[in-house]
């Protein structure tokens, strides 16, 4: 258990010795640095250095009022809240500084996403910055994780088309449900404003990463059109499989979707001519 806790603390940015020292202080509050070094069986100078670093990082507090300097541990949750607050402040300061730097956008690169956290953070940023359209094709869990982001986008006037495996309540969004694709994992495809796309394949519990890429390049409109057509195809297939839908119902539904989501150009005009009944 101790080793696993040490590894988790190291995930928060502590070194191995710092993690050991933190656990020792937690187990024996108000201990001196010398006492902590004895508990750890480490040289006193190394232990003192680790304790000073923990004080700087806000993981422990030092009592400087007594003759012998003693330490107490800060609860992990409090540390995380303080760190997140500090990171938010740093992000604001850095962004203000970066605004003064000319940064041409990279339009051609295809960038690898290595972790689920990267995928979700990038997806949230794409949804937040979208101003026209959002099209997503995804399994249930990714859609649920991003549901509030999609709802917020719809509230500010972005057209949101979601293609999932099960029906979900998404007020303001066009939700098309179809069938389970059958692969062993969860997929997330997201296209924002027909100019930026993300494609990711993750484990079913979204804890491990398979493959993921993000780009803002000339391929984005092609991906947008492909997944738009896929969503409309599944809507029509599901309507055909349901009882009580006439050909006219299917025609009207496809025309409604195409009026709202179809991309401009000769292709849209040609399809509209096919869908609309000739005047008598």
N, C-alpha and C positions, 0 to 999 in steps of 0.2 A: 504493500500500500504506500509506504514511504517513497519508494522509487517512482511509482506512478504519479504521486503528488509532485515530486521534484520535476518530473518531465512536464507536467501541466504548468507549473510555475515558470519553467523555462520558456514555454510557449508565450507567456506574458512578458518575456523580455529579460528574465533574470538569468545570470550565469549559473552553472551547476553549484558552485560554492555559495553563491547568494541564495539560491533556493534552499540549500541545506541550512544556512544560517537563519533564514526566515522561519523555517519550521522549528528550529531550535529555540528561537526567541518566542515563537508562539507557544511552545510547550513549557518554557520557563520564563515567563514575563519578569521584568525588572532584573534580569541577569546582566552581569558585566560582560564586557567583551572577552575578558580572560576566561570567565566561566563558560561562555559559548564556545571558545576554542577548545576547552576541555571536553565539553559534550560532543563536539564534532571530531575530536582527535586530530585537529589541524594546527599548524603553526600559528601562534598568536598574531604575528604581523599580517599574514594572509587573511586571517579572520577579521582583524580590525579594518583592513581595506575593504572587505566584503560588506561589513556593517556600515561603513561610511557610505559606500555606494548605495546600499538599501535606504539609508536616510535621504540621500540625494534623490532617489527615485520615488520617495514617498511611500515606501513599503513598511518602514518602521519609524518610530520616534525615539529620540535620544533625550534622556533626562540629564541636562547639563548642570542642574542645581546641586546635586550631591557630590561628595568627594570622589566617588567612583562612578563613572559614567555608566548608566544602565539603559536598557532598551525595552520597548514594548512594540508589538506588531499591530499594524493597521489591518482591519478586516479586508479581505479580498474584494468584496463588492464595493466597498468605499474606495478602494484603490482604482478599480475599473471606472467608476463614475468620475473620479477626479481626473483620471487619464483621458477619458473620452472628452471631458470638458476642456482640458488643456489642448487636445488634438483639434477640437473644433476651433478654438481660438487661434491655434497655429495655422490651420487651414485658411481661415479668414485673412490672416496677415499675409500668408504666402500668395493667396489669390490676388490680393490687392497689389502686391509687388509684381506679380506676373502680368497684370493688366498693362504695365508700362513696358513690357517686352513684346516686340513683334514676333508672333509665332505663326508662320504660315501653316495651314492645315495639311496634313498628310492625306492625300486622296487615293493613293495606290496600294498602300501596304495592307497585308492580311495578317493580323496579329493573333498569336496563340494565347488562349486563356487557359491557365494551368490549374486553377482551383475553382471549386463551386462558389466560393466567396467572390472571386473575380467575376464570374459569370453573373451572379445576382447583382453585384454592385454596378457592373456595366449595364445590365438590363434596366435597373432602376434609373440610372442616369439617362439612358436613351428615352425612357418613358417620360421622365421629368422634362426633358428638353424638347420633346416632340411638339410641333405646332400645327401639324396638318393631319397626318394619318398614322395609325399604328396597326400593324397586322401581326398576329401571333399564331403559331401552330405549335401546340405543346401538350404534354401529358398533364394529368390533373394536379399533381403536387406543385410543379413550377407555376401553373396558373393561379393556384390558391395562394402561394407565397407572394405573388405580384398583384393580387386582386385589388388591394387598396390603391396601388399605384395606377392601375388601369382605370379605376373609378375616378380618381382625382383628375386624370387626363381627360376623361369624358366630360367631367364637370366644367373644365375650362374650355371646352369646345373642340377637342381633338376627336376625330372619327376613329373609333376603336373597333376592330374586327378580330374576334377571338375564335379560334377553331380548337376545340377540346374533345376529350373522349367521353365526357359525361356532361350533362346539362348543369350549368351553374347560374345562379342569380347575379347578373351583372348589370344593374340599371344604367342606362345610357350607352351601353356597349352592344354591338351586334354579336351575339354568341351563337356559334354553329357547333352542334355536337354531332359526333359520328360514331365510330367504333374504335375499340382498342386496336392499336397497330400490331401488337404482338411481340415487340422486341423486349429484351431483358434490360430495362433501364428507362430513364425519363429523358425525353428530348425537349429542347426549347429552341424554337426559331422565332426571332423577333426582327421585324423590319420597321424602321421609323422614317416617316416622310419620304419613303421610296428612295432613300439616299444612304442609309446606314443599316447594317444588318449584323445579327449575332446568331450563331448556330452552335449549340452545345448538346452533348450527350453525357448524361450523368447516371449514377446508380439510382435505383428506384427509391431509396431513402434520401437521395440528394446529399450523401455524405462523402462520396468519392467521385472523382472526375474521370471521364473517359476521354473525350476530345472536345475542344471548344475553340472557335475563332470569332473574331470581330473585325469588321472593316467598314470603311466609308469610301466606296469606289464605284466605278461604272457598272459593276455587276449587280448592285443593289436593286435597280429597277427591274432587272430580269427576275431576281428572286422574289420581289414584291408581286410581280404578275403571276409567277408560278404558284405561289402559295395562296394568292387571292383566288385563282381559278380552281385550285384544289378545294378550298373551303366551299366555293359555290357548287362545285361538283358533288361534294358530300351532302350539301343541303338538298339538292335535287334528288340524289339517290335515296336519302332518308324519306323524302316526301313520297317518292314512288313506292317505297316499302310500307308506307302507312295507308290504312284504309281511309277512303273518303276523299282523297285528293284527286281532282279531275285534271285533265291536261291543261285546262284554262287556269286552274289554281297554280299549277307548276309554272306555267308561262308567266303569270302575274308575279309570282314570287321571284323568279329569276330576273325579270325586268326591274322589279323594285331594287333588288340587290345591285344589279348592274348600273342602274341610274345613280346609286349612291357611291358605289365602289369602283365601277369600271374606269379604267384609265382613258384619257382622251386620245383621239387619233382615229384613223380609218377603221381599225379593228372594232372599236366601240360602236362607231356609226353603223358598220356592217351588221354587227350582232343585233343592234336595236332594230334595224330594218327587218331582220328575220323574226324577232320576237313580237314586234307590234303587228297586230292584225291589219291586213290591207283594208282601206276604206271601201265600203260598199257603194 
